[in-house]
Amino acid sequence: MEYLHQQNFHCEKSKCDWEIENQSSAQQKSLNQIFNKNIKPKKQHELQRMSETCSLISSVTGCQTVVDVGAGVGHLSRHLSFRHGLNVICLECQSEFSNQAEKLDVQHVKSLSKLGLAIGPLPKHVTLTLNPDTTNLKELIDDKLGCQCVPEFGLVGLHTCGDLGPTLIRNFVNVPEIKFILAIGCCYMKMNFEPYYNSVYIKTN
């Protein structure tokens, strides 16, 4: 976040609307309990920093729709949607994770409603498998949702394993509707470099 501010990425709405000065310590404690339940401290830190950074970049770019790739059970998507008011589409290759995420969304809504907090649109969960040959993520999402309802969006991925990270970067380069990318890679030893030795990807406007 400090680096982004140094690059003049400033926005009045970069801070979560719920975390206001007059919020009681009891309310803040309740929020933390809701969002951090059964999540290890390291992951809690990652979720908070990732969601804050994504909110800031979304505000600066004017792009309020985010596609969370490899969303798992939706921990990051709930931060982005419920805490930062973004429209979130979750892509996950395992349907059991998507189903669990939807159940957790409902539980969070009930808990937040008890605190008197307004809830924005729920994340949309889509079961979809990406592979290194995926070159137009927007078309896949539109086909899966049954309409062209995502004119532009940002890509976010926390722990994009193996080839998933490079796949997202190629889509960002080649799909003009993708306005920004925020991805943290992992498991680099699982990447397959051979298909890309002679490939060069350049973003053009």
C-alpha positions in Angstrom: 0.0 0.0 0.0 2.9 2.4 0.8 4.3 1.7 -2.7 1.0 2.5 -4.3 0.7 5.8 -2.4 4.2 6.7 -3.5 3.0 6.2 -7.1 0.2 8.7 -6.4 -2.5 6.0 -6.1 -4.6 8.0 -3.7 -8.3 7.6 -3.2 -10.6 8.7 -0.4 -12.5 5.4 -0.5 -9.5 3.2 -0.2 -10.3 2.5 3.4 -13.1 0.2 4.4 -16.3 2.2 5.0 -17.0 0.1 8.2 -13.7 0.9 9.8 -14.6 4.4 10.9 -13.3 6.4 13.9 -16.5 6.3 15.8 -16.9 2.6 15.5 -16.9 0.9 18.9 -14.2 -1.6 19.8 -16.9 -4.1 20.4 -18.2 -3.7 16.8 -14.7 -4.0 15.4 -14.1 -7.1 17.4 -17.3 -8.6 16.1 -16.3 -7.8 12.5 -12.9 -9.4 13.0 -14.6 -12.5 14.5 -16.9 -12.8 11.5 -14.3 -12.5 8.8 -11.4 -14.3 10.6 -13.3 -17.3 11.9 -11.2 -20.5 11.3 -8.6 -18.5 9.3 -4.9 -18.6 10.4 -3.2 -15.3 11.2 -1.0 -15.4 8.1 -4.0 -15.8 5.9 -5.8 -13.1 7.8 -3.0 -10.7 7.0 -3.0 -11.6 3.3 -6.7 -11.2 3.0 -6.7 -7.8 4.6 -3.8 -6.4 2.6 -5.0 -7.9 -0.7 -8.5 -6.6 -0.3 -7.4 -3.1 0.7 -5.0 -2.9 -2.3 -7.7 -4.2 -4.7 -10.2 -1.7 -3.3 -7.7 1.1 -3.9 -6.8 0.1 -7.4 -10.5 -0.4 -8.3 -11.3 3.1 -7.2 -8.4 4.6 -9.1 -9.2 2.8 -12.3 -13.0 3.3 -11.9 -13.5 -0.5 -12.3 -15.8 -1.8 -9.6 -16.1 -5.4 -10.9 -13.5 -7.9 -9.8 -13.0 -11.5 -10.9 -11.5 -13.6 -8.1 -9.7 -16.5 -9.8 -9.1 -19.6 -7.8 -11.5 -18.2 -5.2 -11.7 -21.4 -3.1 -14.3 -21.1 -0.4 -14.6 -17.3 -0.9 -12.6 -15.7 1.9 -11.1 -13.0 -0.3 -14.3 -12.5 -2.2 -16.3 -11.7 1.0 -13.7 -9.1 2.0 -14.0 -7.5 -1.5 -17.8 -7.6 -1.6 -19.0 -7.1 2.0 -16.2 -4.9 3.3 -15.3 -2.9 0.2 -18.5 -2.9 -1.8 -17.1 -4.4 -5.0 -19.0 -6.5 -7.5 -17.2 -9.9 -7.3 -17.3 -12.9 -9.6 -15.6 -15.9 -8.2 -14.0 -18.5 -10.4 -13.2 -21.9 -8.9 -12.6 -25.2 -10.6 -13.9 -27.4 -7.7 -17.7 -27.2 -7.4 -17.6 -28.3 -3.7 -15.6 -25.2 -2.9 -18.1 -23.0 -4.7 -21.0 -24.6 -2.9 -19.3 -24.1 0.4 -18.5 -20.5 -0.4 -22.2 -19.8 -1.1 -23.2 -21.2 2.2 -20.5 -19.1 4.0 -21.8 -16.0 2.1 -25.3 -16.6 3.6 -23.8 -17.0 7.1 -21.8 -13.8 6.8 -24.9 -11.9 5.6 -26.9 -13.0 8.7 -24.0 -12.1 11.0 -23.4 -8.7 9.5 -27.2 -7.9 9.4 -27.3 -8.5 13.2 -24.7 -5.7 13.5 -26.9 -3.4 11.4 -24.5 -3.2 8.5 -25.8 -2.8 4.9 -24.8 -5.6 2.6 -24.0 -5.0 -1.1 -24.5 -7.6 -3.9 -23.4 -11.1 -3.0 -20.5 -12.6 -4.9 -21.4 -14.7 -7.9 -19.8 -18.1 -7.8 -18.9 -19.8 -11.1 -17.4 -23.3 -11.4 -14.8 -22.9 -14.2 -11.5 -24.5 -15.0 -8.8 -22.4 -16.7 -5.9 -23.9 -18.6 -2.8 -22.4 -20.2 -4.7 -22.2 -23.5 -7.3 -19.8 -22.1 -6.9 -16.6 -24.0 -10.2 -14.7 -23.5 -11.4 -15.0 -20.0 -14.2 -12.5 -20.7 -15.8 -14.7 -23.3 -15.7 -17.7 -20.9 -17.3 -15.7 -18.1 -20.0 -14.3 -20.4 -20.8 -17.8 -21.7 -21.0 -19.2 -18.1 -23.2 -16.4 -16.9 -25.4 -16.5 -20.0 -25.0 -12.8 -21.0 -22.5 -10.1 -21.7 -23.0 -8.5 -18.3 -19.3 -7.9 -17.5 -18.2 -4.9 -19.7 -14.9 -4.5 -17.8 -13.3 -5.9 -14.8 -10.1 -6.4 -12.8 -8.4 -9.7 -12.1 -7.4 -10.7 -8.6 -5.9 -14.0 -7.4 -4.4 -14.9 -4.1 -2.0 -17.8 -4.5 -2.3 -18.4 -8.2 -0.7 -21.8 -8.4 1.6 -22.9 -11.2 0.4 -22.0 -14.7 -2.6 -20.0 -13.4 -0.5 -16.9 -12.7 0.9 -16.7 -16.3 -2.5 -17.5 -17.7 -4.0 -14.5 -15.9 -1.1 -12.2 -17.1 -1.7 -13.3 -20.7 -5.4 -12.5 -20.5 -4.7 -9.1 -19.0 -2.3 -8.4 -21.9 -4.7 -9.6 -24.6 -8.2 -8.7 -23.3 -8.8 -4.9 -23.3 -11.8 -5.3 -21.0 -9.5 -6.4 -18.2 -8.4 -3.1 -16.6 -6.0 -4.3 -13.9 -4.5 -7.4 -12.5 -3.5 -8.1 -8.9 -2.1 -11.6 -8.4 0.2 -13.3 -5.9 1.7 -16.5 -7.5 2.8 -19.6 -5.8 4.0 -23.2 -6.5 6.3 -22.0 -9.3 7.8 -25.5 -9.6 4.5 -26.6 -11.1 4.8 -24.2 -14.1 5.1 -25.6 -17.6 7.5 -23.2 -19.4 7.9 -25.2 -22.7 4.8 -23.7 -24.6 5.9 -20.2 -23.9 9.6 -20.2 -24.9 8.9 -18.4 -28.2 5.9 -16.3 -27.1 5.9 -12.6 -26.5 2.8 -10.8 -25.2 2.5 -7.0 -25.6 -0.4 -4.9 -24.3 -1.7 -2.5 -27.0 -4.3 0.2 -26.6 
